[in-house]
Amino acid sequence: MYQPLLVGGQWVPTPHVRTLYAPYTRTPLAEVAYATPDHIQQVIAQLSVGQKAAAQLPTHQRYTILDRLARWISDNAEAIARGIAEEAGKPLRYARAEVQRAYITVTLGRDLVRLIEGELLPGDLSPATEGRWLLVRRMPLGPLLAITPFNFPLNLVLHKIVPAIVAGCAITLKPAPQAPLTAYRVGTALLEAGWPPEALSIISAEPAVAEILVRSPAYRILSFTGSAAVGWHLQTLAVQKKVILELGGSAAVIVHDTEDLSKAAQAIAEAAYLYAGQVCIAVQRIFVHRSLYDDFLEAYRAATYALVCGDPLHEETHLSSIIDERNFRRITDWLTEARLSGAHELIPPVLDPERRLITPGLLSELSPNIHLAQEEAFAPLAEIAPYDLPEEAFQKVNSSPYGLQAGIYTASERLLRQAFEYLEVGGLIHNAPPTLRIDSMPYGGMKNSGLGREGVKYAFLEYTVPKVLVW
Ligand code: NAD
């Protein structure tokens, strides 16, 4: 299969291609066209026409386009999920869950289109402006440049595209090199649904070429989801535009008290290892009250050993191959560093470099300066520690440079409120692991985890500005 670029609604072949391989079987899936700087100039040249077309679409057309896109997802759900499982190595059960969430993301946008509100405010605040009224409407900021990661190749693409359709922003998407095919399928569906072709480009590009897009003042919004290192770097290049950064995490869960310890341990183990931990809110740090620690560990071990590692297209699989060689090597190096610095392996991970598989690992006593203690692991590796006082657990959660989400198990409303006040995270989940995103919620991090919020309505607000008519 050959995957061309999409430039202003036109499929454009290029001789510069990269072969895309399935992470687990290593079979070639496609030859993907990559953009040259000339293609980037063509994309940028289309933007003013595309922006006009996107901004002028009436409400009923936006509604119809999003309704058709939602129908495309529901009619093709299984094929889309298999495509995600294949190219991103995401176990089928989680790929199907992503498709279900994607349907919700699109319908949230479709329903929002009809409910966008303006304001009518009195303008006669002084004798000089008597008789005046202020009409306030949200207007699109302008063209959107969306850059997305490999791990949710459908839903995270939609979390950028759908609010842009609602707001009226022309869209340029640079999908992840490891899993671009799902994004191009969305592009085809969006054109068939009636989105103006000149307002859509999907461009695979090497980082240096993609940076030409980031630097271009023709884009008014950069919405980036990916690693902290790349995100903060791109922010320094992105002149004259709003920058939204949805970056990594090092999600923590506090187990203070719970009616069903074994159920909590099971949920936390799955949340640590699902999709080999390649989820920005996968559980990386577990803090358990000392009175529960031994029982929790026993239940956690049992739950972990029940998880299945293997082929992403098998129904029973929970974790499969690490996405690429670079990430496999990074994880291996960080694990070696942890072992050499004296970390305890409560569940020792087993590595299979041939298949790039890593079985779930649980570590303790990490030295504070090593990578696994400081950085986002993005691997099936978690750390556990006991604590005595809640304040101690809160401090441990906040000791990370990241602050995306946290979870807390407790029946105490007082403790829950304290955690909500004190924890430096974008979201706190009660009586469940932090690995939960409901697609309507404001989603994003504090500290190194980013800037701005997604969640269809919240991204719509980021992509628009209030404009006022004084009359
Ligand atoms: P990544 O940062 O390596 O890449 C993300 C995207 O940026 C890709 O499309 C990549 O090609 C592109 N990119 C890389 N360098 C670039 C450059 N110089 N110029 C322009 N584009 C460039 O991330 P990844 O490995 O694809 O995804 C994993 C990361 O994403 C993790 O850190 C994870 O936590 C994060 N993530 C965050 C969220 C969130 O909502 N906060 C969700 C999913 C993933």
Residues whose N, C-alpha, C, O or C-beta is under 5 A from the ligand:
A	BS01	NAD	I147 T148 P149 F150 K174 P175 A176 P177 P207 A210 E211 T225 G226 S227 A228 V230 E246 L247 G248 G249 V279 C280 S449
